[in-house]
């Protein structure tokens, strides 16, 4: 039995507990949250045996194999390092951190401890994402030359997920003081992971970030200064070029992630908002001359939670790791440096 602890008891933690408890041979036995009473309420709701307001206490008292860190982005480092110090395997929500230096620190600590790590890049859960990556790796598309990707949300102009003006879970995402790196840090990180997972490493970035006016400049302690839209031109290590963009102002799109990859022999069109079997379409072989697209068969794959538990059981590092997430953090770092410089910058890992 793999015994896990959950650190941070917000909405995403609820989704994680639901998934972990459905995995055979896995049990969530403890949770912690610094907010008074939150962990106890969470534990009662999900029938978790132990609840703590002090993570160190939880790590010291409980017999754990690993933990999942589900705090806000700016609060990942401390509990991750505490768990690593205790010799525990760690899964962390994305992004791994809010700075490249912090991500490197966590990755190095886990490497020294020879521990299994994972970062919850949830769009790798899709069979279509995994199939897209395998198609590129197989060479069926030939040399990749051009890439276009986007992550579109509309919770600022609409109430698709409720009114952001009255919900703390959305308000903090608009405030740098509260640890937000804006849409780039919140969902752009997914787009960078998706593009680099399918296509390969990114070596240079030219990024423009924009914060648009709302009907108010702030609500209570939340000052709305985090970026709302991001557009990045990228150069991949394999020679391909591309454009990746994301925004919270995409009216009509609740949560749409897409990636189109064009090669010398064929292309793929991945849209995670489309239902199967249309999620991944390909134009390959004899269809290239007639520009015919066909649905790709995408076999089922384990999700990130199953991969993490399996990695702990087998002792073999899974598909995502702190080392890999540090690369994605470097893409975020390069994006902010580029926006400040208003020019191309090299990715520094």
DRENRO-237932 format. One record per residue (C-alpha): residue number from 0; residue in one letter; x, y, z. Coordinates in Angstrom, 3 decimals, m for minus. Layout:
<r NUM, "A", <X, Y, Z>>;
...
end
This chain:
<r 0, "X", <0.000, 0.000, 0.000>>;
<r 1, "X", <1.331, 3.417, m1.018>>;
<r 2, "X", <0.506, 5.923, 1.736>>;
<r 3, "X", <0.236, 9.538, 0.638>>;
<r 4, "X", <m0.115, 12.906, 2.347>>;
<r 5, "X", <m1.787, 15.936, 0.738>>;
<r 6, "X", <m0.313, 19.380, 1.424>>;
<r 7, "X", <m2.806, 22.152, 0.702>>;
<r 8, "X", <m6.539, 21.471, 0.915>>;
<r 9, "X", <m8.122, 23.623, m1.795>>;
<r 10, "X", <m10.186, 22.719, m4.838>>;
<r 11, "X", <m7.413, 20.996, m6.777>>;
<r 12, "X", <m6.573, 18.910, m3.716>>;
<r 13, "X", <m10.132, 17.585, m3.744>>;
<r 14, "X", <m9.699, 16.464, m7.345>>;
<r 15, "X", <m6.400, 14.781, m6.488>>;
<r 16, "X", <m7.790, 12.879, m3.496>>;
<r 17, "X", <m10.688, 11.660, m5.612>>;
<r 18, "X", <m8.257, 10.300, m8.191>>;
<r 19, "X", <m5.666, 8.841, m5.806>>;
<r 20, "X", <m8.315, 6.944, m3.803>>;
<r 21, "X", <m9.469, 5.192, m6.977>>;
<r 22, "X", <m6.020, 3.731, m7.595>>;
<r 23, "X", <m5.547, 0.178, m6.349>>;
<r 24, "X", <m2.844, m0.032, m3.704>>;
<r 25, "X", <m2.913, 3.676, m2.848>>;
<r 26, "X", <m4.372, 5.475, 0.161>>;
<r 27, "X", <m4.416, 9.121, 1.264>>;
<r 28, "X", <m3.785, 8.933, 5.004>>;
<r 29, "X", <m3.106, 12.556, 6.007>>;
<r 30, "X", <m3.550, 16.157, 4.893>>;
<r 31, "X", <m2.315, 19.568, 5.991>>;
<r 32, "X", <m3.213, 23.212, 5.407>>;
<r 33, "X", <m2.076, 26.365, 7.213>>;
<r 34, "X", <m5.595, 27.864, 7.199>>;
<r 35, "X", <m7.218, 27.138, 10.585>>;
<r 36, "X", <m9.776, 24.357, 10.344>>;
<r 37, "X", <m9.430, 23.794, 6.609>>;
<r 38, "X", <m7.498, 20.511, 6.843>>;
<r 39, "X", <m9.867, 19.125, 9.467>>;
<r 40, "X", <m12.878, 19.945, 7.309>>;
<r 41, "X", <m11.155, 18.465, 4.252>>;
<r 42, "X", <m10.251, 15.281, 6.134>>;
<r 43, "X", <m13.811, 14.842, 7.353>>;
<r 44, "X", <m15.247, 15.319, 3.870>>;
<r 45, "X", <m12.894, 12.817, 2.228>>;
<r 46, "X", <m12.542, 10.402, 5.174>>;
<r 47, "X", <m8.809, 11.027, 5.593>>;
<r 48, "X", <m7.572, 9.671, 8.966>>;
<r 49, "X", <m5.312, 12.581, 10.016>>;
<r 50, "X", <m5.383, 16.368, 9.548>>;
<r 51, "X", <m2.734, 18.950, 10.437>>;
<r 52, "X", <m2.234, 22.714, 10.322>>;
<r 53, "X", <1.551, 22.215, 10.461>>;
<r 54, "X", <3.072, 20.303, 7.538>>;
<r 55, "X", <6.286, 19.564, 9.453>>;
<r 56, "X", <4.207, 17.886, 12.132>>;
<r 57, "X", <2.419, 15.770, 9.553>>;
<r 58, "X", <5.679, 14.682, 7.955>>;
<r 59, "X", <7.173, 13.814, 11.355>>;
<r 60, "X", <4.160, 11.944, 12.727>>;
<r 61, "X", <2.792, 10.021, 9.756>>;
<r 62, "X", <4.210, 6.962, 8.003>>;
<r 63, "X", <4.197, 8.182, 4.427>>;
<r 64, "X", <5.669, 7.014, 1.136>>;
<r 65, "X", <5.057, 10.281, m0.643>>;
<r 66, "X", <3.194, 13.565, m0.704>>;
<r 67, "X", <1.395, 15.722, m3.218>>;
<r 68, "X", <1.906, 19.479, m2.853>>;
<r 69, "X", <m1.227, 21.384, m3.867>>;
<r 70, "X", <m0.582, 24.811, m2.355>>;
<r 71, "X", <m0.611, 28.092, m4.290>>;
<r 72, "X", <2.281, 28.441, m6.737>>;
<r 73, "X", <4.447, 30.686, m4.550>>;
<r 74, "X", <4.218, 28.257, m1.624>>;
<r 75, "X", <5.517, 25.091, m3.339>>;
<r 76, "X", <9.184, 25.233, m2.370>>;
<r 77, "X", <9.046, 24.966, 1.417>>;
<r 78, "X", <6.821, 21.863, 1.724>>;
<r 79, "X", <8.582, 20.189, m1.216>>;
<r 80, "X", <11.978, 20.593, 0.454>>;
<r 81, "X", <10.562, 19.497, 3.803>>;
<r 82, "X", <9.203, 16.302, 2.250>>;
<r 83, "X", <12.455, 15.615, 0.393>>;
<r 84, "X", <14.362, 16.055, 3.667>>;
<r 85, "X", <12.155, 13.323, 5.129>>;
<r 86, "X", <13.043, 11.045, 2.204>>;
<r 87, "X", <9.587, 11.153, 0.658>>;
<r 88, "X", <8.666, 10.992, m3.007>>;
<r 89, "X", <6.948, 14.176, m4.180>>;
<r 90, "X", <4.313, 15.165, m6.684>>;
<r 91, "X", <3.815, 18.917, m7.109>>;
<r 92, "X", <1.203, 21.001, m8.862>>;
<r 93, "X", <2.361, 23.038, m11.834>>;
<r 94, "X", <4.313, 25.234, m12.163>>;
<r 95, "X", <7.012, 23.688, m10.003>>;
<r 96, "X", <7.840, 27.143, m8.648>>;
<r 97, "X", <7.592, 30.836, m9.417>>;
<r 98, "X", <11.309, 31.237, m10.150>>;
<r 99, "X", <13.892, 29.222, m12.064>>;
<r 100, "X", <16.334, 29.330, m9.150>>;
<r 101, "X", <13.726, 27.787, m6.849>>;
<r 102, "X", <12.853, 25.057, m9.363>>;
<r 103, "X", <16.535, 24.176, m9.741>>;
<r 104, "X", <16.888, 23.997, m5.954>>;
<r 105, "X", <14.021, 21.518, m5.650>>;
<r 106, "X", <15.203, 19.409, m8.577>>;
<r 107, "X", <18.734, 19.223, m7.170>>;
<r 108, "X", <17.475, 18.223, m3.709>>;
<r 109, "X", <15.328, 15.439, m5.143>>;
<r 110, "X", <18.216, 14.197, m7.288>>;
<r 111, "X", <20.527, 14.039, m4.253>>;
<r 112, "X", <17.895, 12.069, m2.383>>;
<r 113, "X", <17.335, 9.725, m5.352>>;
<r 114, "X", <13.595, 10.310, m5.008>>;
<r 115, "X", <10.714, 9.900, m7.446>>;
<r 116, "X", <9.241, 13.244, m8.481>>;
<r 117, "X", <6.300, 14.313, m10.628>>;
<r 118, "X", <4.687, 17.569, m11.690>>;
<r 119, "X", <0.992, 17.553, m12.495>>;
<r 120, "X", <0.979, 18.602, m16.134>>;
<r 121, "X", <m2.564, 17.328, m16.469>>;
<r 122, "X", <m2.870, 17.578, m20.265>>;
<r 123, "X", <m0.494, 14.644, m20.554>>;
<r 124, "X", <m3.407, 12.594, m19.204>>;
<r 125, "X", <m5.010, 12.730, m22.642>>;
<r 126, "X", <m4.431, 9.715, m24.899>>;
<r 127, "X", <m4.399, 12.186, m27.804>>;
<r 128, "X", <m1.483, 14.112, m26.289>>;
<r 129, "X", <0.509, 10.919, m25.829>>;
<r 130, "X", <m0.304, 9.782, m29.371>>;
<r 131, "X", <0.745, 13.158, m30.800>>;
<r 132, "X", <4.118, 12.925, m29.045>>;
<r 133, "X", <4.673, 9.369, m30.265>>;
<r 134, "X", <3.830, 10.333, m33.859>>;
<r 135, "X", <6.420, 13.115, m33.861>>;
<r 136, "X", <9.010, 10.866, m32.184>>;
<r 137, "X", <8.396, 8.114, m34.744>>;
<r 138, "X", <9.336, 10.428, m37.604>>;
<r 139, "X", <6.031, 9.935, m39.436>>;
<r 140, "X", <5.628, 13.706, m39.772>>;
<r 141, "X", <9.189, 14.056, m40.990>>;
<r 142, "X", <11.279, 17.042, m39.937>>;
<r 143, "X", <9.107, 19.431, m37.932>>;
<r 144, "X", <9.120, 22.938, m39.403>>;
<r 145, "X", <6.210, 24.920, m37.957>>;
<r 146, "X", <4.151, 24.842, m34.735>>;
<r 147, "X", <1.066, 26.742, m33.565>>;
<r 148, "X", <m0.445, 26.357, m30.110>>;
<r 149, "X", <m2.934, 28.135, m27.893>>;
<r 150, "X", <m4.609, 27.941, m24.488>>;
<r 151, "X", <m7.803, 29.995, m24.417>>;
<r 152, "X", <m9.959, 30.850, m21.379>>;
<r 153, "X", <m12.746, 33.387, m20.931>>;
<r 154, "X", <m13.371, 33.767, m17.214>>;
<r 155, "X", <m12.564, 37.492, m17.253>>;
<r 156, "X", <m15.237, 38.600, m19.783>>;
<r 157, "X", <m17.742, 35.875, m18.846>>;
<r 158, "X", <m19.115, 34.027, m15.816>>;
<r 159, "X", <m18.482, 30.570, m17.225>>;
<r 160, "X", <m16.878, 29.526, m13.927>>;
<r 161, "X", <m18.679, 32.059, m11.758>>;
<r 162, "X", <m17.947, 35.718, m11.067>>;
<r 163, "X", <m14.198, 36.223, m10.561>>;
<r 164, "X", <m14.913, 39.462, m8.667>>;
<r 165, "X", <m16.387, 37.516, m5.759>>;
<r 166, "X", <m14.165, 34.435, m5.689>>;
<r 167, "X", <m10.751, 34.351, m3.981>>;
<r 168, "X", <m9.665, 31.386, m6.105>>;
<r 169, "X", <m9.744, 33.686, m9.161>>;
<r 170, "X", <m8.798, 36.989, m7.539>>;
<r 171, "X", <m5.346, 35.833, m6.412>>;
<r 172, "X", <m4.548, 34.807, m9.988>>;
<r 173, "X", <m4.741, 38.492, m10.996>>;
<r 174, "X", <m2.346, 39.736, m8.305>>;
<r 175, "X", <1.442, 39.399, m8.407>>;
<r 176, "X", <1.579, 40.267, m4.692>>;
<r 177, "X", <m0.378, 37.076, m4.020>>;
<r 178, "X", <2.051, 34.907, m5.970>>;
<r 179, "X", <0.489, 34.970, m9.410>>;
<r 180, "X", <2.635, 34.954, m12.554>>;
<r 181, "X", <m0.481, 35.775, m14.538>>;
<r 182, "X", <m1.931, 33.751, m17.358>>;
<r 183, "X", <1.604, 32.845, m18.439>>;
<r 184, "X", <2.406, 31.192, m15.112>>;
<r 185, "X", <m1.061, 29.752, m14.579>>;
<r 186, "X", <m1.889, 28.141, m17.932>>;
<r 187, "X", <0.943, 29.183, m20.235>>;
<r 188, "X", <3.006, 26.669, m18.295>>;
<r 189, "X", <0.689, 23.919, m19.597>>;
<r 190, "X", <1.086, 25.178, m23.142>>;
<r 191, "X", <4.883, 25.207, m22.891>>;
<r 192, "X", <4.875, 21.687, m21.451>>;
<r 193, "X", <2.519, 20.442, m24.149>>;
<r 194, "X", <4.491, 21.967, m27.018>>;
<r 195, "X", <7.885, 20.828, m25.734>>;
<r 196, "X", <6.583, 17.336, m24.869>>;
<r 197, "X", <5.196, 16.824, m28.368>>;
<r 198, "X", <7.782, 18.733, m30.441>>;
<r 199, "X", <10.963, 18.960, m28.338>>;
<r 200, "X", <13.019, 21.449, m26.352>>;
<r 201, "X", <12.656, 25.193, m26.910>>;
<r 202, "X", <15.906, 27.147, m27.230>>;
<r 203, "X", <14.817, 30.774, m27.812>>;
<r 204, "X", <11.734, 32.844, m26.998>>;
<r 205, "X", <10.350, 36.251, m27.951>>;
<r 206, "X", <7.375, 37.026, m25.709>>;
<r 207, "X", <4.884, 39.871, m25.285>>;
<r 208, "X", <2.814, 40.071, m22.092>>;
<r 209, "X", <m0.199, 42.328, m21.601>>;
<r 210, "X", <m2.342, 43.301, m18.620>>;
<r 211, "X", <m5.667, 44.823, m19.666>>;
<r 212, "X", <m7.875, 47.224, m17.700>>;
<r 213, "X", <m10.745, 45.763, m15.712>>;
<r 214, "X", <m13.747, 47.647, m14.361>>;
<r 215, "X", <m11.762, 47.994, m11.129>>;
<r 216, "X", <m8.025, 48.272, m10.457>>;
<r 217, "X", <m8.266, 46.193, m7.296>>;
<r 218, "X", <m10.652, 44.412, m4.960>>;
<r 219, "X", <m9.571, 44.483, m1.330>>;
<r 220, "X", <m5.921, 43.377, m1.103>>;
<r 221, "X", <m5.893, 42.065, m4.685>>;
<r 222, "X", <m4.277, 44.506, m7.113>>;
<r 223, "X", <m4.890, 43.464, m10.728>>;
<r 224, "X", <m1.369, 43.716, m12.128>>;
<r 225, "X", <m0.695, 40.167, m13.376>>;
<r 226, "X", <m0.595, 39.524, m17.137>>;
<r 227, "X", <m3.878, 38.514, m18.825>>;
<r 228, "X", <m2.564, 37.657, m22.306>>;
<r 229, "X", <0.715, 36.307, m23.657>>;
<r 230, "X", <2.014, 35.770, m27.181>>;
<r 231, "X", <5.344, 33.989, m27.678>>;
<r 232, "X", <7.343, 33.261, m30.805>>;
<r 233, "X", <9.575, 30.258, m30.182>>;
<r 234, "X", <12.513, 28.521, m31.809>>;
<r 235, "X", <12.831, 24.803, m31.106>>;
<r 236, "X", <16.124, 22.961, m30.763>>;
<r 237, "X", <15.182, 20.771, m33.749>>;
<r 238, "X", <14.990, 23.838, m36.016>>;
<r 239, "X", <11.225, 24.351, m36.055>>;
<r 240, "X", <9.672, 27.738, m35.346>>;
<r 241, "X", <6.284, 28.458, m33.835>>;
<r 242, "X", <3.833, 30.703, m32.049>>;
<r 243, "X", <2.278, 29.923, m28.666>>;
<r 244, "X", <m0.361, 32.200, m27.178>>;
<r 245, "X", <m2.707, 32.253, m24.212>>;
<r 246, "X", <m5.324, 34.589, m22.758>>;
<r 247, "X", <m8.131, 34.854, m20.213>>;
<r 248, "X", <m10.060, 37.133, m22.588>>;
<r 249, "X", <m11.024, 34.540, m25.234>>;
<r 250, "X", <m14.794, 35.098, m25.182>>;
<r 251, "X", <m16.600, 31.908, m26.134>>;
<r 252, "X", <m13.790, 29.560, m25.090>>;
<r 253, "X", <m14.110, 28.223, m21.560>>;
<r 254, "X", <m10.928, 26.146, m21.544>>;
<r 255, "X", <m9.527, 25.195, m24.943>>;
<r 256, "X", <m6.034, 23.796, m25.446>>;
<r 257, "X", <m4.808, 23.147, m28.974>>;
<r 258, "X", <m1.585, 22.396, m30.830>>;
<r 259, "X", <m0.912, 22.074, m34.556>>;
<r 260, "X", <2.382, 20.592, m35.716>>;
<r 261, "X", <3.505, 20.729, m39.341>>;
<r 262, "X", <6.262, 18.523, m40.721>>;
<r 263, "X", <7.806, 17.884, m44.121>>;
<r 264, "X", <5.893, 14.595, m44.473>>;
<r 265, "X", <2.663, 15.332, m42.597>>;
<r 266, "X", <0.857, 17.256, m39.898>>;
<r 267, "X", <m1.210, 16.802, m36.761>>;
<r 268, "X", <m4.021, 18.865, m35.255>>;
<r 269, "X", <m4.566, 18.334, m31.525>>;
<r 270, "X", <m7.517, 20.042, m29.843>>;
<r 271, "X", <m8.331, 18.855, m26.334>>;
<r 272, "X", <m11.705, 20.620, m26.449>>;
<r 273, "X", <m12.908, 18.303, m29.197>>;
<r 274, "X", <m14.462, 14.988, m28.137>>;
<r 275, "X", <m12.894, 11.684, m29.148>>;
<r 276, "X", <m12.321, 10.482, m31.811>>;
<r 277, "X", <m11.821, 13.997, m33.232>>;
<r 278, "X", <m9.408, 15.121, m30.487>>;
<r 279, "X", <m6.380, 14.299, m32.647>>;
<r 280, "X", <m6.501, 14.544, m36.444>>;
<r 281, "X", <m3.643, 13.784, m38.799>>;
<r 282, "X", <m2.777, 14.422, m42.443>>;
<r 283, "X", <m0.253, 11.765, m43.433>>;
<r 284, "X", <0.939, 9.614, m46.316>>;
<r 285, "X", <m1.260, 9.617, m49.411>>;
<r 286, "X", <m3.637, 12.118, m47.742>>;
<r 287, "X", <m1.004, 14.861, m47.862>>;
<r 288, "X", <m1.445, 15.580, m51.592>>;
<r 289, "X", <m5.205, 16.005, m51.212>>;
<r 290, "X", <m5.101, 17.780, m47.820>>;
<r 291, "X", <m7.323, 15.131, m46.229>>;
<r 292, "X", <m7.521, 14.909, m42.436>>;
<r 293, "X", <m8.394, 11.727, m40.541>>;
<r 294, "X", <m9.013, 10.964, m36.886>>;
<r 295, "X", <m6.113, 9.235, m35.167>>;
<r 296, "X", <m6.681, 6.211, m32.937>>;
<r 297, "X", <m5.488, 7.048, m29.433>>;
<r 298, "X", <m5.129, 4.106, m27.018>>;
<r 299, "X", <m5.895, 4.646, m23.341>>;
<r 300, "X", <m2.982, 5.766, m21.143>>;
<r 301, "X", <m2.440, 6.045, m17.363>>;
<r 302, "X", <m3.011, 9.507, m15.918>>;
<r 303, "X", <m0.458, 11.509, m13.914>>;
<r 304, "X", <m1.675, 10.148, m10.580>>;
<r 305, "X", <m1.367, 6.532, m11.684>>;
<r 306, "X", <2.061, 7.263, m13.158>>;
<r 307, "X", <3.236, 8.739, m9.830>>;
<r 308, "X", <1.992, 5.773, m7.777>>;
<r 309, "X", <3.452, 3.281, m10.269>>;
<r 310, "X", <6.800, 5.084, m10.186>>;
<r 311, "X", <6.912, 4.846, m6.388>>;
<r 312, "X", <6.062, 1.144, m6.503>>;
<r 313, "X", <8.623, 0.298, m9.179>>;
<r 314, "X", <11.318, 2.778, m8.185>>;
<r 315, "X", <11.492, 3.958, m11.803>>;
<r 316, "X", <11.082, 7.665, m12.540>>;
<r 317, "X", <7.886, 8.425, m14.435>>;
<r 318, "X", <7.213, 10.614, m17.445>>;
<r 319, "X", <7.334, 13.948, m15.620>>;
<r 320, "X", <9.970, 14.934, m13.077>>;
<r 321, "X", <11.315, 18.001, m11.297>>;
<r 322, "X", <14.164, 18.015, m13.814>>;
<r 323, "X", <11.706, 18.168, m16.707>>;
<r 324, "X", <9.571, 20.764, m14.952>>;
<r 325, "X", <12.680, 22.898, m14.460>>;
<r 326, "X", <12.972, 23.107, m18.245>>;
<r 327, "X", <9.393, 24.371, m18.418>>;
<r 328, "X", <10.216, 26.848, m15.644>>;
<r 329, "X", <13.115, 28.042, m17.801>>;
<r 330, "X", <10.638, 28.747, m20.614>>;
<r 331, "X", <8.584, 30.890, m18.235>>;
<r 332, "X", <11.733, 32.634, m17.040>>;
<r 333, "X", <12.778, 33.352, m20.631>>;
<r 334, "X", <9.291, 34.670, m21.408>>;
<r 335, "X", <9.437, 37.240, m18.622>>;
<r 336, "X", <12.994, 38.230, m19.516>>;
<r 337, "X", <11.954, 38.637, m23.145>>;
<r 338, "X", <8.923, 40.756, m22.231>>;
<r 339, "X", <11.154, 43.043, m20.162>>;
<r 340, "X", <13.789, 43.247, m22.893>>;
<r 341, "X", <11.238, 43.328, m25.739>>;
<r 342, "X", <13.380, 40.991, m27.785>>;
<r 343, "X", <14.622, 37.437, m28.309>>;
<r 344, "X", <16.305, 35.674, m25.373>>;
<r 345, "X", <17.976, 32.294, m25.048>>;
<r 346, "X", <16.470, 29.730, m22.689>>;
<r 347, "X", <18.752, 29.129, m19.698>>;
<r 348, "X", <18.253, 25.825, m17.906>>;
end
